[in-house]
Amino acid sequence: MNVYGLVHREPAPERYGRLRVQSADLSPARWLTQRAPGHGDFGTVAGVAAPGYAAYARVLHPASLREQPVRWSTVASAHGRRVEPGTDWHELIGMDREYHNASDYGLPGVWDEHPAEGPTPPAVAQALIPVLARHTQTPEHCWYGLWHGYGRYDFNRTPSFETPGRDEVLLAGTLAEAVSPVSMDEFAELPDLWWPQDRAWCLGGDVDLVSTYVGGSDALIAELLAAPELETHRVGPRDGVG
């Protein structure tokens, strides 16, 4: 007997923030579903973003101290370690992979909250948007993928497209509207996938990750690596994710 009852989920909206939910034509996402074996496999950088780009970057979600962002490099220094492009958070802080289940964590005066696990955090997204806008001809025409398993809305009757390990609802809007879901709910997840109509780049996140991945031109990745508001590392398309 189920003593907890069913979890209530609201009907799927027509708009997610200001992003329009696409309930008919999913063709703008078809290119993400057509992957050759070994190109964009599950658990790889190109599997989270998209294969075929000249370069890729890993953008780290910051930890925090008293609700203020803390870089991984600051945490690493305090723990006597270094951040490498493929470093996992749990390795950095000397915990096992199931670190979220630990009752005690943090380092006084350095960090007291793990990096946000899931799609791109709003503050990171705000720092990414102006950089991404400089590297597309279509910032006013972008597409998004939202994992249909996030808990608030029932997207079971909304058409979705498949990416490695996930089913995504297709959304449409401008690049600036990527962060609009938090205007309706401060705890709303941003879309996992972002790409402009010209496919100049593709950004990917995931419910299980503490990093966002971007594929694009060498110039875009170089600018992301140099952006002072972001903590970013160059990675390869077949590298593992974390």
N, C-alpha and C positions, 0 to 999 in steps of 0.2 A: 504493500500500500504506500502511495506517495503522500507523505504527511506534509510536504512542503508546497504542493500545488504547482501549477504552471507559472513560469516567469512571464509577467505581462510585458509585451512589446507593442509599441505604438505602430499603427499602420505606416507603411513606407510613404515618405513625403514626396511631393513634386519637386521640392527644392531642399537641398542640404546646405544650410546657410543660404548663400546666394547662388550656389552651384545648382544647375538644373539636372535632375535625375532623368537619364535616358531610358525610356521604356520600350523603344521600338528598334531603331537602327543602331546596332553595335559595331558596324563596319570600321569606325575610327580606331577600334581596339584590335582589329583582326591581326595586324602585324605583330602584336605582342603574343598572340597565340600560336603563331607559325614559327617554331624554333627547331632548327636542325639538332639532332642528337649531339650532345657535347657542347652546345652553345646556349648558355642561359639555363643550365640545369638547376634544380632545386638545391638550395643551400650554398649557392655561389653568388658573387657580386652581380654578374649579368643575369642571374635568375631572379634577383630581387629588383634590379633596374631593368635593363634590356640589353641583349647582345648587339654587337656590331659597331660600337663606338670606338673612336680613336684612343680615348683615355677614360679613366674612372677615378673617382674620389670617394673616400669614406668620411662622412661628417659625423663626429662623435656627439651624442647627446650629453650635455653636461650633468655632472652630479650637482649637489647643492649643499649649502650651509646656511641655516636660518633663512631658507627660501631664496637665497641668492646663488646664481650659477657658479660652479667651480669646475675648472678644466681638469681633464684627466691627467695632464702633465703635472698639475699641482698636487693631485692625489698621489701620483706615481712618485714624485720627489719625496713626499712625506713618508711613503712606505719603502723608500730605498729601491725603487724600481724605475724602469723606463717604459714609455709607451712606444710600441712598434706598430706598423700599419695593421697587423693582424691580431693585436693584443685583445684578449677578452677581459671584460670588466672584472669578472670573478677572479681571474688570475692576477690582475693588477692589485687587488685588495687582499689577496691571500686567502680566499674563501673557495668552497667547492661550488660546482655549477648550480646547485639549488640554493644560491645565496639568499633569494627572496624569502626563504622559510626560516632564516636565522633570526633569533629573537634579539640578539645584540650585534650591532654593526656601527660603522662610522669611526671617525678619528677626531677627538675633540679639537676644535679650532680649525679643522681642515674640511671635513665633510660630514654631513649627518643624514643624507638621503641619496639613495642610488640614482643613477641616470634613469630618465623616463624610458620605460620599455613600451614599444609600440611605434606608430608612424611618427613622422617628424613633429617635434614639439613646436608650439606656436612661435616662441621666441627665436628658435633656430630657423623656422620657416620665414619669419620676417627678415632675417639677415640674408637668407638665400635668395629671396625674390628679386631684389635689385640686380644681383649678379646674374641670375638666370635671364632676366629681362634683356640684358645687354647682349645676350648670345642667342637670340631668336628673332626672326622677322615677324612672328605672329603672337606677341604677348597678350593680345586681346582675344585670341582664339585658342584656348587650351582644353585638354581633356584630362580626366582624372579617373582613377580606379579606387573604389572604397570596398574593403573586404566586407562581405555581407554578414559576417559572423559577429560584428560588434553589436553589443546587446540592446541598444535603445530601440531600434526600428526593426520591423519584420519585413525583410527584403526577399522572403522566400518566393513571392510571386513576381518579383522584378527580374527581368532577364539579366543574366550576368555572363561574363567572359572568364575563361580560365587562364591563370598564370601558374607557374610551378608551385603546387601545394595550396593554392588559394583560388576562390571564386570571387570575382570583383564586380561590383555595380559600376556602370559607366556614368560619369558626371561631366558636365560641360560648363565652361565659364572663362573668365579672364584669369591671367596669372595672379593679379592682385587679389582676386576672390578666393585664392587657395586657403586663406586663413579665416574666411568668413564663417565657417561652422561654429567657431568659438563665440561668435556674436549671439548665437541662439542658446548656447550652453557652454559655459567655460570649461566643462569637462568633455566636450565632444572631441572625437578623434578627427584629425585632419585626414584627407585622402592618403592612401598608401602610395599610389602611383600618380605622377604628374608628367605630362608631356605636351609640348606645343603642337599646333597643327603641322608645322614644318618639320617636326621630329628632330630638331637640332640638338636636343638632349632628352634624357629621360631620368627622372628621379624616382627612387623606390625606397620604401620602408616596409616594416612588417610588425605584426602584433607581438612577435617574440624577440625583437631586436632592440638594442640600445644605440643603434647607428642608422643613419640614412645614407644611401648610396646614389651617386650621380654618374651617369655616363654622358659624354659629350665630346666636344673638340678639345684639342690640346690647349687652346687659348682659354676655354672655359675652366678647365681643370686647374690650369696655372693660376687663374684669378681666384678660384675657390681656395687654393692652397695658401694664397697670399692674404686672404681676407682676415683682418684682425678680429672680427666678431665671431669667427668660426674656428673650430679646432678640427683640422682636416688632414687626411693622409692619402697619398696616392696608392691605389691598389690595382690589381689586375682583374680581368673579367672572370677568371676561373678561381680566384681566391675565395676562401671560405668567409662566412659572414658572422657577425656577432653584435 
